[in-house]
Amino acid sequence: MSSSFQLRARPNRLLRDHLLGVAENCERLTDDLLPICAQNPQLSAATLRKAAYVLGIAHDVGKATRYFQDWLPPKKARPKDLMLKSHSMLSAVYAYFAAGRLFSESDHGQVVPLYVSLAIQAHHGALNSPTIAATKSFGFRDTLAEQISAIERRNELDLILKEAQLPTFSEFESQIKTQVQRRLRASVELVRVPGEDLTRFFLLNMLFSVLIDADRMDAAGLPFRKRREVSSKTVEAYVHGLSEASRRGRNADENVAQGRDELFRMLSEKAALVPLHQHVFSVTAPTGFGKTLAGLNFALKLRERLRKNGSPSRVVYVAPYLSILDQNFQRIAEALEAAPGQTDILLLHHHLADMQYQISELPGETFSTLESELLVEGWNAEVIVTSFIQFFYAVIGSKASQLRKLHN
């Protein structure tokens, strides 16, 4: 079927295939988040999944313009105004229209279309506040009109959108001015009420994260691999061996050894008993009592319980200093019996970390530097060791490269 299409997203990728591929990736990534959504009555699983689908289909619709198509090789034609070959703004306004149609009867009929369009508008840069983003689109009106007039293969674009079961571009074209104005009005009205929870904030960031990861992985031709099992029993066996070896040491301190064993035992038991809806835990113990490995074991046991409930959680270990991260990364790798380096089981992420990624079950399979960087920075592993700055970027950042890993 693809042979009848000519619009391209990249030199070697049809626009139709890219849009459908990213939409599929968005839905897949969102499925992993559904157990979390079940804990929030304000955000249903169906809402998040539908929003993610619109994100994937609509995010590059603006690439259908003559300006973008001619800019691709082999023509590489430079338009009179470089903004004419941009596609994010046109895609964002179309997404606002399409999502507005899909969510017209929903309680989220105002918020979701706006957030879908905000994520698309920023997917090659950084998120702006709703009012700033909408004001930019209002000032972009003339460029949008010129871009729309430059879509020569309108029938093909309509066919792609019909196949995706979204409104056609021809339907949208007649309402472009109205949609820009509505988007601006909705942005102004979206004022955060004092005392309101952070659901909307994380909804926008999560949608943005899902889109960025789905888009970049599809652009690189990299599949999302099947998640891996990591057993807490491996850590238990490793810690037991360490305990026995420490007792046989010449300068062994029996009190420290007993304290270390007791802490490990208590946290192991707690992991089986704590309620899964509890989100914050703390532990205090003297230096040398093995908090890192005891905490890792606790986290893995909790993860095993969450996975049984359908939540494919990851474990993220965060520390403030690179020397601590590098040292504990090696210790955690030994405890997990992980292959050396960056793998789909365990990876280290900070600005000086190695970027050569490999699949633990396929040690002979290698990735290019760019592919490895993409996989490491996307936290494609079961256990991630990272710095505070990377962790906070992932949660409250604004740039695409920062928020991309949030959904993980």
FITIDREN-780777 format. One record per residue (C-alpha): residue number from 1; x, y, z; residue in one letter. Coordinates in nm, 2 decimals, always signed. Each point is the difference from the previous one (the first is absolute). Layout:
% FITIDREN-780777
[NUM [X Y Z] A]
...
//
This chain:
% FITIDREN-780777
[1 [+0.00 +0.00 +0.00] M]
[2 [+0.29 +0.24 +0.08] S]
[3 [+0.10 -0.01 -0.37] S]
[4 [-0.28 +0.24 -0.09] S]
[5 [+0.13 +0.27 +0.25] F]
[6 [+0.27 +0.25 -0.08] Q]
[7 [+0.01 +0.25 +0.29] L]
[8 [+0.31 -0.06 +0.21] R]
[9 [+0.09 +0.06 +0.36] A]
[10 [+0.37 -0.05 -0.06] R]
[11 [+0.20 -0.09 -0.32] P]
[12 [-0.06 -0.38 +0.05] N]
[13 [-0.33 +0.00 +0.19] R]
[14 [-0.35 +0.07 -0.12] L]
[15 [-0.20 +0.24 +0.20] L]
[16 [-0.29 -0.25 +0.03] R]
[17 [+0.22 -0.27 +0.14] D]
[18 [+0.17 +0.24 +0.24] H]
[19 [-0.33 +0.14 +0.14] L]
[20 [-0.15 -0.35 +0.04] L]
[21 [+0.33 -0.13 +0.15] G]
[22 [+0.02 +0.28 +0.26] V]
[23 [-0.37 -0.03 +0.09] A]
[24 [+0.06 -0.38 +0.06] E]
[25 [+0.30 +0.08 +0.22] N]
[26 [-0.19 +0.27 +0.19] C]
[27 [-0.28 -0.25 +0.08] E]
[28 [+0.25 -0.26 +0.10] R]
[29 [+0.18 +0.23 +0.24] L]
[30 [-0.33 +0.13 +0.14] T]
[31 [-0.11 -0.36 +0.07] D]
[32 [+0.28 -0.02 +0.25] D]
[33 [-0.14 +0.30 +0.18] L]
[34 [-0.36 -0.12 +0.03] L]
[35 [+0.04 -0.17 +0.35] P]
[36 [+0.12 +0.34 +0.13] I]
[37 [-0.30 +0.18 -0.16] C]
[38 [-0.23 -0.25 +0.18] A]
[39 [+0.11 +0.17 +0.32] Q]
[40 [-0.12 +0.34 -0.12] N]
[41 [-0.37 +0.03 -0.05] P]
[42 [+0.05 +0.33 -0.19] Q]
[43 [+0.18 -0.18 -0.29] L]
[44 [-0.14 -0.31 -0.16] S]
[45 [+0.20 -0.26 -0.19] A]
[46 [-0.21 +0.05 -0.31] A]
[47 [+0.06 +0.38 +0.01] T]
[48 [+0.38 -0.04 +0.02] L]
[49 [+0.01 -0.26 -0.27] R]
[50 [-0.21 +0.19 -0.24] K]
[51 [+0.20 +0.32 +0.06] A]
[52 [+0.32 -0.19 -0.06] A]
[53 [-0.14 -0.13 -0.33] Y]
[54 [-0.09 +0.35 -0.12] V]
[55 [+0.35 +0.12 +0.10] L]
[56 [+0.16 -0.27 -0.22] G]
[57 [-0.21 +0.06 -0.31] I]
[58 [-0.01 +0.38 +0.01] A]
[59 [+0.35 +0.08 +0.11] H]
[60 [+0.15 +0.03 -0.35] D]
[61 [-0.31 +0.08 -0.21] V]
[62 [+0.17 +0.34 -0.09] G]
[63 [+0.27 -0.19 -0.19] K]
[64 [-0.25 -0.03 -0.29] A]
[65 [+0.08 +0.35 -0.12] T]
[66 [+0.19 +0.06 -0.32] R]
[67 [+0.26 +0.19 +0.19] Y]
[68 [+0.09 -0.29 +0.22] F]
[69 [-0.02 -0.26 -0.28] Q]
[70 [+0.23 +0.20 -0.22] D]
[71 [+0.24 +0.06 +0.28] W]
[72 [+0.07 -0.37 +0.03] L]
[73 [+0.27 -0.17 -0.22] P]
[74 [+0.04 -0.02 -0.29] P]
[75 [-0.14 +0.35 -0.07] K]
[76 [+0.11 +0.17 +0.32] K]
[77 [-0.18 +0.32 -0.11] A]
[78 [+0.04 +0.28 +0.25] R]
[79 [-0.33 +0.20 +0.04] P]
[80 [+0.00 +0.38 -0.01] K]
[81 [-0.09 -0.01 +0.38] D]
[82 [+0.14 -0.29 +0.20] L]
[83 [-0.30 +0.00 +0.22] M]
[84 [-0.21 -0.12 -0.29] L]
[85 [+0.17 -0.34 +0.01] K]
[86 [-0.07 -0.03 +0.38] S]
[87 [-0.28 -0.24 +0.08] H]
[88 [-0.06 -0.01 +0.37] S]
[89 [-0.24 +0.30 +0.02] M]
[90 [-0.23 -0.11 -0.28] L]
[91 [+0.00 -0.35 +0.14] S]
[92 [-0.09 +0.14 +0.35] A]
[93 [-0.29 +0.20 -0.12] V]
[94 [-0.14 -0.30 -0.20] Y]
[95 [+0.05 -0.22 +0.31] A]
[96 [-0.21 +0.25 +0.20] Y]
[97 [-0.28 -0.03 -0.25] F]
[98 [+0.02 -0.38 -0.03] A]
[99 [+0.02 -0.06 +0.38] A]
[100 [-0.28 +0.25 +0.05] G]
[101 [-0.22 -0.21 -0.23] R]
[102 [+0.09 -0.32 +0.18] L]
[103 [-0.04 +0.13 +0.35] F]
[104 [-0.30 +0.23 -0.06] S]
[105 [-0.22 -0.21 +0.23] E]
[106 [+0.27 -0.06 +0.26] S]
[107 [+0.06 +0.17 +0.33] D]
[108 [+0.34 +0.07 -0.13] H]
[109 [-0.13 +0.17 -0.32] G]
[110 [+0.19 +0.32 +0.07] Q]
[111 [+0.32 -0.12 +0.17] V]
[112 [+0.10 -0.30 -0.21] V]
[113 [-0.02 +0.17 -0.35] P]
[114 [+0.21 +0.29 +0.14] L]
[115 [+0.26 -0.23 +0.16] Y]
[116 [+0.03 -0.22 -0.31] V]
[117 [+0.06 +0.31 -0.22] S]
[118 [+0.25 +0.15 +0.26] L]
[119 [+0.20 -0.33 -0.01] A]
[120 [+0.01 +0.00 -0.38] I]
[121 [+0.09 +0.36 -0.03] Q]
[122 [+0.30 -0.05 +0.23] A]
[123 [+0.12 -0.35 -0.12] H]
[124 [+0.31 +0.14 -0.17] H]
[125 [+0.09 +0.24 +0.29] G]
[126 [-0.14 +0.07 +0.35] A]
[127 [-0.34 +0.03 +0.15] L]
[128 [-0.14 +0.35 +0.05] N]
[129 [-0.28 +0.11 +0.23] S]
[130 [-0.34 -0.03 -0.17] P]
[131 [-0.04 +0.38 -0.04] T]
[132 [+0.34 +0.05 -0.15] I]
[133 [-0.04 -0.30 -0.24] A]
[134 [-0.34 +0.12 -0.12] A]
[135 [+0.11 +0.36 -0.04] T]
[136 [+0.28 -0.13 -0.23] K]
[137 [-0.25 -0.19 -0.21] S]
[138 [-0.22 +0.32 -0.02] F]
[139 [+0.30 +0.19 -0.13] G]
[140 [+0.07 -0.28 -0.25] F]
[141 [-0.34 +0.04 -0.18] R]
[142 [+0.14 +0.13 -0.33] D]
[143 [+0.26 -0.27 -0.02] T]
[144 [-0.26 -0.27 +0.08] L]
[145 [-0.22 +0.13 -0.29] A]
[146 [+0.29 -0.01 -0.24] E]
[147 [+0.10 -0.35 +0.11] Q]
[148 [-0.35 -0.13 -0.04] I]
[149 [-0.02 +0.14 -0.35] S]
[150 [+0.33 -0.19 -0.07] A]
[151 [-0.14 -0.35 +0.07] I]
[152 [-0.03 -0.13 -0.35] E]
[153 [-0.07 -0.36 +0.07] R]
[154 [-0.31 +0.08 +0.21] R]
[155 [-0.18 -0.32 -0.11] N]
[156 [+0.29 -0.21 +0.12] E]
[157 [+0.00 +0.17 +0.34] L]
[158 [-0.37 -0.03 +0.04] D]
[159 [+0.03 -0.37 -0.09] L]
[160 [+0.26 -0.05 +0.28] I]
[161 [-0.21 +0.18 +0.25] L]
[162 [-0.31 -0.20 -0.10] K]
[163 [+0.19 -0.32 +0.04] E]
[164 [+0.09 +0.11 +0.35] A]
[165 [-0.37 +0.09 +0.06] Q]
[166 [+0.08 +0.36 +0.07] L]
[167 [-0.17 +0.31 -0.17] P]
[168 [+0.14 +0.08 -0.34] T]
[169 [+0.23 +0.29 -0.06] F]
[170 [-0.26 +0.14 -0.24] S]
[171 [-0.25 +0.02 +0.28] E]
[172 [+0.26 +0.18 +0.22] F]
[173 [+0.11 +0.25 -0.27] E]
[174 [-0.33 +0.18 +0.00] S]
[175 [+0.02 +0.05 +0.38] Q]
[176 [+0.36 +0.10 +0.04] I]
[177 [-0.06 +0.36 +0.12] K]
[178 [-0.27 -0.12 +0.24] T]
[179 [+0.23 -0.27 +0.14] Q]
[180 [+0.29 +0.24 +0.06] V]
[181 [-0.24 +0.24 +0.19] Q]
[182 [-0.16 -0.28 +0.20] R]
[183 [+0.34 -0.13 +0.10] R]
[184 [+0.11 +0.34 +0.12] L]
[185 [-0.32 +0.04 +0.20] R]
[186 [+0.03 -0.34 +0.15] A]
[187 [+0.36 +0.07 +0.11] S]
[188 [-0.10 +0.32 +0.17] V]
[189 [-0.28 -0.17 +0.18] E]
[190 [+0.22 -0.28 +0.12] L]
[191 [+0.11 +0.18 +0.32] V]
[192 [+0.12 -0.23 +0.28] R]
[193 [-0.24 +0.01 +0.29] V]
[194 [+0.18 +0.04 +0.34] P]
[195 [+0.01 -0.34 +0.18] G]
[196 [-0.06 -0.20 -0.32] E]
[197 [+0.21 -0.31 -0.02] D]
[198 [+0.27 -0.05 -0.26] L]
[199 [-0.20 -0.24 -0.23] T]
[200 [-0.01 +0.24 -0.29] R]
[201 [+0.37 +0.08 +0.03] F]
[202 [+0.10 -0.36 -0.01] F]
[203 [-0.26 -0.08 -0.28] L]
[204 [+0.17 +0.26 -0.23] L]
[205 [+0.35 -0.12 +0.09] N]
[206 [-0.09 -0.36 -0.04] M]
[207 [-0.16 +0.05 -0.34] L]
[208 [+0.30 +0.20 -0.11] F]
[209 [+0.24 -0.28 +0.13] S]
[210 [-0.19 -0.27 -0.18] V]
[211 [+0.00 +0.19 -0.33] L]
[212 [+0.37 +0.08 +0.01] I]
[213 [+0.10 -0.35 +0.08] D]
[214 [-0.23 -0.16 -0.26] A]
[215 [+0.10 +0.25 -0.27] D]
[216 [+0.38 -0.03 +0.06] R]
[217 [+0.00 -0.38 +0.01] M]
[218 [-0.21 -0.02 -0.32] D]
[219 [+0.23 +0.25 -0.17] A]
[220 [+0.30 -0.21 +0.10] A]
[221 [-0.16 -0.32 -0.11] G]
[222 [+0.04 -0.15 +0.35] L]
[223 [-0.27 -0.22 +0.14] P]
[224 [-0.12 +0.01 +0.36] F]
[225 [+0.13 -0.33 +0.14] R]
[226 [-0.18 -0.24 +0.23] K]
[227 [+0.05 +0.08 +0.36] R]
[228 [+0.23 -0.22 +0.21] R]
[229 [-0.04 -0.18 +0.32] E]
[230 [+0.24 +0.09 +0.29] V]
[231 [-0.03 -0.23 +0.30] S]
[232 [+0.06 +0.12 +0.35] S]
[233 [+0.13 -0.35 +0.08] K]
[234 [+0.32 +0.08 -0.19] T]
[235 [+0.06 +0.30 +0.24] V]
[236 [-0.08 -0.22 +0.30] E]
[237 [+0.25 -0.26 -0.10] A]
[238 [+0.26 +0.27 -0.06] Y]
[239 [-0.05 +0.17 +0.33] V]
[240 [+0.01 -0.33 +0.18] H]
[241 [+0.33 -0.08 -0.15] G]
[242 [+0.14 +0.35 +0.10] L]
[243 [-0.12 -0.06 +0.35] S]
[244 [+0.17 -0.33 +0.03] E]
[245 [+0.32 +0.14 -0.14] A]
[246 [+0.00 +0.30 +0.23] S]
[247 [-0.03 -0.23 +0.30] R]
[248 [+0.31 -0.19 -0.10] R]
[249 [+0.20 +0.32 -0.04] G]
[250 [+0.30 +0.06 +0.23] R]
[251 [-0.16 +0.33 +0.14] N]
[252 [-0.36 -0.12 +0.00] A]
[253 [-0.23 +0.20 +0.23] D]
[254 [-0.28 -0.24 +0.10] E]
[255 [-0.23 +0.29 +0.12] N]
[256 [+0.02 +0.16 -0.34] V]
[257 [-0.05 -0.33 -0.18] A]
[258 [-0.31 -0.07 +0.21] Q]
[259 [-0.14 +0.35 -0.05] G]
[260 [+0.05 -0.03 -0.38] R]
[261 [-0.18 -0.34 -0.01] D]
[262 [-0.28 +0.13 +0.22] E]
[263 [-0.06 +0.30 -0.22] L]
[264 [+0.00 -0.21 -0.31] F]
[265 [-0.25 -0.25 +0.16] R]
[266 [-0.23 +0.28 +0.13] M]
[267 [-0.02 +0.18 -0.33] L]
[268 [-0.05 -0.33 -0.19] S]
[269 [-0.30 -0.08 +0.23] E]
[270 [-0.14 +0.35 -0.03] K]
[271 [+0.00 -0.02 -0.38] A]
[272 [-0.25 -0.28 +0.02] A]
[273 [-0.24 +0.18 +0.24] L]
[274 [-0.01 +0.37 -0.08] V]
[275 [-0.31 +0.12 -0.19] P]
[276 [+0.06 +0.05 -0.37] L]
[277 [-0.18 +0.34 +0.01] H]
[278 [+0.27 +0.13 +0.24] Q]
[279 [+0.24 +0.21 -0.20] H]
[280 [+0.27 +0.12 +0.24] V]
[281 [+0.23 -0.21 +0.23] F]
[282 [+0.31 +0.10 +0.19] S]
[283 [+0.27 -0.20 +0.18] V]
[284 [+0.27 +0.13 +0.24] T]
[285 [+0.30 -0.21 +0.09] A]
[286 [+0.37 +0.06 +0.08] P]
[287 [+0.27 +0.01 -0.27] T]
[288 [+0.11 -0.35 -0.09] G]
[289 [-0.33 -0.17 +0.06] F]
[290 [-0.06 -0.07 -0.37] G]
[291 [-0.29 +0.24 -0.07] K]
[292 [+0.06 +0.00 -0.37] T]
[293 [-0.04 -0.38 -0.05] L]
[294 [-0.27 -0.02 +0.26] A]
[295 [-0.19 +0.28 -0.17] G]
[296 [+0.06 -0.17 -0.34] L]
[297 [-0.14 -0.32 +0.13] N]
[298 [-0.30 +0.18 +0.15] F]
[299 [-0.07 +0.18 -0.33] A]
[300 [+0.03 -0.32 -0.21] L]
[301 [-0.24 -0.19 +0.23] K]
[302 [-0.25 +0.29 -0.02] L]
[303 [+0.05 +0.01 -0.37] R]
[304 [-0.09 -0.37 -0.02] E]
[305 [-0.33 +0.06 +0.18] R]
[306 [-0.08 +0.30 -0.22] L]
[307 [+0.07 -0.21 -0.32] R]
[308 [-0.25 -0.26 +0.12] K]
[309 [-0.25 +0.28 +0.01] N]
[310 [+0.08 +0.10 -0.36] G]
[311 [+0.23 +0.29 +0.07] S]
[312 [+0.34 -0.06 -0.17] P]
[313 [+0.20 +0.23 +0.23] S]
[314 [+0.37 +0.08 -0.02] R]
[315 [+0.24 +0.06 +0.28] V]
[316 [+0.18 +0.33 +0.00] V]
[317 [+0.30 +0.05 +0.24] Y]
[318 [+0.09 +0.36 +0.05] V]
[319 [+0.31 +0.15 +0.17] A]
[320 [+0.15 +0.35 +0.01] P]
[321 [+0.37 -0.07 -0.09] Y]
[322 [+0.15 -0.17 -0.31] L]
[323 [+0.26 -0.18 +0.21] S]
[324 [-0.29 -0.16 +0.21] I]
[325 [-0.19 -0.08 -0.32] L]
[326 [+0.29 -0.17 -0.17] D]
[327 [+0.09 -0.20 +0.31] Q]
[328 [-0.35 -0.12 +0.07] N]
[329 [-0.07 -0.07 -0.37] F]
[330 [+0.28 -0.26 +0.02] Q]
[331 [-0.14 -0.15 +0.32] R]
[332 [-0.35 -0.01 -0.13] I]
[333 [+0.12 -0.17 -0.33] A]
[334 [+0.17 -0.27 +0.21] E]
[335 [-0.31 -0.05 +0.21] A]
[336 [-0.22 -0.03 -0.31] L]
[337 [+0.26 -0.21 -0.19] E]
[338 [-0.05 +0.25 -0.28] A]
[339 [+0.24 +0.00 -0.30] A]
[340 [+0.26 +0.28 +0.01] P]
[341 [-0.09 +0.34 -0.15] G]
[342 [-0.33 +0.14 -0.10] Q]
[343 [-0.27 -0.26 -0.05] T]
[344 [-0.38 -0.05 +0.00] D]
[345 [+0.04 -0.14 +0.35] I]
[346 [+0.20 +0.28 +0.16] L]
[347 [+0.13 +0.33 -0.12] L]
[348 [+0.18 +0.31 +0.14] L]
[349 [-0.11 +0.34 -0.12] H]
[350 [+0.19 +0.32 +0.07] H]
[351 [+0.18 +0.25 -0.22] H]
[352 [+0.33 -0.20 +0.02] L]
[353 [-0.15 -0.35 -0.03] A]
[354 [+0.10 -0.24 -0.28] D]
[355 [-0.25 +0.00 -0.29] M]
[356 [+0.07 -0.34 -0.15] Q]
[357 [-0.32 -0.20 +0.04] Y]
[358 [-0.05 -0.38 -0.04] Q]
[359 [-0.27 -0.26 +0.06] I]
[360 [+0.09 -0.23 +0.28] S]
[361 [-0.12 -0.31 -0.17] E]
[362 [+0.17 +0.09 -0.33] L]
[363 [+0.35 +0.11 +0.10] P]
[364 [+0.11 -0.01 -0.37] G]
[365 [-0.27 +0.25 -0.11] E]
[366 [+0.13 +0.35 -0.01] T]
[367 [-0.15 +0.34 -0.05] F]
[368 [+0.14 +0.31 -0.16] S]
[369 [+0.10 +0.29 +0.22] T]
[370 [-0.31 +0.19 -0.08] L]
[371 [-0.23 -0.30 +0.06] E]
[372 [+0.18 -0.07 +0.33] S]
[373 [-0.04 +0.36 +0.11] E]
[374 [-0.37 -0.02 -0.09] L]
[375 [-0.05 -0.32 +0.20] L]
[376 [+0.20 +0.11 +0.31] V]
[377 [-0.16 +0.35 +0.02] E]
[378 [-0.34 -0.16 -0.03] G]
[379 [+0.07 -0.22 +0.30] W]
[380 [-0.06 -0.33 -0.19] N]
[381 [+0.09 -0.23 +0.29] A]
[382 [-0.16 -0.15 +0.30] E]
[383 [+0.23 +0.16 +0.26] V]
[384 [+0.13 +0.35 -0.06] I]
[385 [+0.28 +0.16 +0.20] V]
[386 [+0.00 +0.38 -0.05] T]
[387 [+0.07 +0.34 +0.15] S]
[388 [-0.24 +0.24 +0.18] F]
[389 [+0.03 +0.24 -0.29] I]
[390 [-0.11 -0.26 -0.26] Q]
[391 [-0.28 -0.12 +0.23] F]
[392 [-0.14 +0.35 +0.05] F]
[393 [+0.03 +0.08 -0.37] Y]
[394 [-0.21 -0.31 -0.06] A]
[395 [-0.28 +0.11 +0.23] V]
[396 [-0.01 +0.38 -0.02] I]
[397 [+0.21 +0.08 -0.31] G]
[398 [-0.14 +0.17 -0.31] S]
[399 [+0.23 -0.10 -0.28] K]
[400 [-0.08 -0.30 -0.22] A]
[401 [+0.33 -0.17 +0.09] S]
[402 [-0.07 +0.04 +0.37] Q]
[403 [-0.37 -0.11 +0.02] L]
[404 [+0.04 -0.29 -0.26] R]
[405 [+0.08 -0.25 +0.28] K]
[406 [-0.28 +0.11 +0.24] L]
[407 [-0.24 -0.28 -0.11] H]
[408 [+0.26 -0.25 +0.09] N]
//
